[in-house]
């Protein structure tokens, strides 16, 4: 599968009471990287083909290192698995300053018809683009 990279600069709003990046902010980094991944293919979270958008059904984060304000993070994003109506996006986020992996994770995705409010089949042209 094709891997696309995206950068994120850690800001003051990402820092928690412990003085490092809050655990919930990894999902913000993943979301930002996912948007850039789709944009690379001319797509968006509201349009992955056939008038369908996407929704996150499940997310997973593994924390490896602390992250602090002003760190620059580079996240590689790729579709790692397709299984029927579900597909998985994988993420590996490194700190640019020392190339250390700071967190990894996945999001289980579904294609969603926002007009009909229901899950839909993954568009074949989308799969062809990201494979």
N, C-alpha and C positions, 0 to 999 in steps of 0.2 A: 504494500500500500504506500501511497505517496505521503511523505512527511513534509510538513510546512512549519516554519519557525516564526515565532512572534515574540516581541519584547514588551516588557512591562516594567515601569519604574515605580518602586514602592514609595507611597506617599504617606503623609501624616495620618490620613484616615484609615490606613491599613494597619496601624500600630495599636496594640492593646495595652492594658495596664501593666503588663510584664515587660514593656519596652521593646517587644519584637512583634512581628507580623501575627495578627490574630489567626487562629486556625480556620475560621470561616472565610478568610480572604483568599485561601487557595482556590476556592470555587470561583471567586471573582477573576482570578488570574486565568483559570481554565475557561471561563466564559469569554473573556476577552480574546484568548487564543483561538477558541472555537469560532468566534465571529470573524477573525482574521483568516482562519483556515477556509471558511466558506467563501469569504470575499475573494480569496485567491482564485477560486473557480467561478467567480461571477455570480455567486449565490448569497443567500442570507438566511437567517433563522426563520424568516417568514416565507422563503421561497427556495426550496431545494429541487423544484421541478414539479410539473403537473399541478401547479397551484397549491402545493403542499408546504407547510412549515414543519418545524420540529419541536419536540418537547423532551425534556430530560425525565426519564423514568426512575433513574437511580444514579447515585454518585458515590465515588470511593476516593479517599485521599490517604496516602502514606507519607508521613512527615519524616524527613531525614535530618535536616539542619535548621538552625535558627535563621531568620531573615530580618534585616533591620532597615530602617528608613533610608531611602536613597539607593538601596541596592537595585541593580538592574537585573531583571530575571529574563531568561530566554526559555521559552516553552516550545518543545517540539510536539506537534499534534498529528495524529494519523488515525484512520479508521482501521481498527485492529481485528474486528470480527463482524460478520454479518450472519444473522440466524433468523430466518423467516422475516417477521415484521420488525425485529429488533436489530440494532447495530451498535457497536461499541466504539467510542472514541477513546484513545489512549493519550496520555500527557506525560511528558518528562520535563520538569522545570529545573534549570540550573541557574546558579548565581554567576553572572558574567565575570565578576571580579576575580573569581578563583576557579571557575568551571565546576564547582561542586554541585551535585544533585541535591536540591533542597526539598523537593517533594515530587511525587509521582501520583498518578491516579487514572481513573476511568469515569466516563459517563455512559450509561446505557441510554440510547436514544430511540425515539419512535418518530415516524412521520405522522403529521397531524393535519387533518383538514379542518381549518378554523371556521369555515362556513357551516359544515355539517357537524362540527364538534365531535369528531371521531378519529380514531387511529386509522391510518391507511397504509397500503403497500408502499415499500420503498421504490421510488422511480428508478427504472433501469439506467436512464441516462446519468443520474446522480452516481450510481455505483460505478459506472464506466469512467466517470471523471476522477473519482477518488481512488480507484484501484491502480 
